[in-house]
Amino acid sequence: MKIELSLIMKINYLIILILFLSCYNQERNCKDFQTGTFEFESISSSGESLKTYFTRTKEIEVDYFNNKIDSSNVNWVSDCECLLKKINPKNLSEEKSIQMKILSTSEDQYIFEYSFVGDVENRNRGQAKKISDQILIKFD
């Protein structure tokens, strides 16, 4: 009888733990990251650190990378998800829209997932840091 009671108590604790963990929801303050100036760092295949800076309003995103400027229209479909479409695509690949979804946020950073629209097999993740609430156009 003592063993059965102990097993029942362990099962009850396990159920309570599962219910508690399933209620946890990662905080996302996506609206704080819809506009402003951001920094995104990635590592090239040769191990070199590559920094991209971008500014974003509710409608336009301007990217600054390797002394080149590129711009996209932004369409927010929800507080945490937007579609980016290049304004002046240079080839067929750049004509495809990019879907970006903010997965989690912290004080000045967010983790996001992105891919070409409809390409669920080639999703990538990244982390961007907000460096200003203002729209900056010069980076050193």
N, C-alpha and C positions, 0 to 999 in steps of 0.2 A: 504494500500500500504506500509506503514511504517513497519508493522508487517511482511509482506512477505519479504521485503528487509532484515530485521534483521535475519529472519530464513535462508535465502539464504546465508548471510554472515557467519552465524554459521556453516552451512553445508560446505561451502568452507574452513573455518578454520579447521574443523574436517578432511576433505579430505587431506589438506596440512599436518596436524599433523600425520595422518596415513602413508602418503607417506614418511615423514621424518623418522619416527620410523622404517618403514620396510627397510630402507636403512642402518640402523645401523647394523654393523657386529662386533661381539666380536673379539678382537685382539687375534691372536694365533701365537706366535713365536715358533712353535713346534721344529724346528731344534735345538734351544738352549737347549732343554731338551731330546734330543736323547741319549746323552752321559753324563757321570759324576757320581757323588755320591749323593744319595738322602736319605731323611728321610720320612717315612710314619708312621703316628700315627693313631691308631684306639682305640676304646673303646670296651672292652669285655662285655659279657652279665652280668658279675658281677660288671661292672663299673670300672674295672681296665684299666689304660692306657697302651697300648701295642705299642712299637716302633719297626719298621722294618727298617733296613738300607739296601740299595742296591746300587750296582755299575752297570753301564751299558756302554758297548761299542756299536758299530753299530751291532755287531753280538751276543754278550753274555750279559746276566744279571745274577749277583750273588747276592742272598738275604742272609741277616744275621738276624736271628730271634731266640730268646731264646737259644743262644749259638749253633745254628744249621746253617749250610751253605747249600744252595740249588742253583742250577744253571739251566738256561734255554737258549735255542737258541732264538735269536731275529730276526724277519723278518719284516722290515719296508715295509709296502705295500703302504704307502703315507707318507708325511712329518709328519702327525699327528696320524697315526694309525699303530699299529704293532701287530704281532702274537707272543706269547710266548709259547714255547714248552719245557717242562722239559727234561733235558738231561738224567737223571737217575730216571725215574718214579718208585715209590715204590708200586703203586697199579693202578688199572684200571682208577680211577678218575684222577690221576695225568698224565695219558697218553693223556688226552684231552688238546687241545691247548686253550689258553686264548687270547681273542681279547681285546686290550686296545686302547682307543681312547682319545686323549687329546682334551678337550672341550674348555678350555680357559687357558691363561697364564698371569702371572704378572712378576715382576722383577726376583723373585727367586722361584716361585711356579707355579704349574699347577694343574688344576682340570681335572680329567679323569673319564672315564666310562669304566667298564670292565665286562666281562662275558665269560663263556665257548663259544667257537665258535658255532653259531647256536642257542644258548639259549637266545632268545630275552626277555623272560619273567623274567629272573633272573639277570638283569643288576644291577650293583652296582656302586656307585660313591665314589671317594676318592680324597684326596688332598695330593700332594707330594711336599716337599721343597728341592730344590737343595742346598746342603751344600758345594759342591766343583765341579770345572770343572775337577779336577784330579780323577783318579781311586784310591780310598782309600781301604785298606783291613783290617784296624784295627779300631775298634770303642770302645769308653769308655762310 
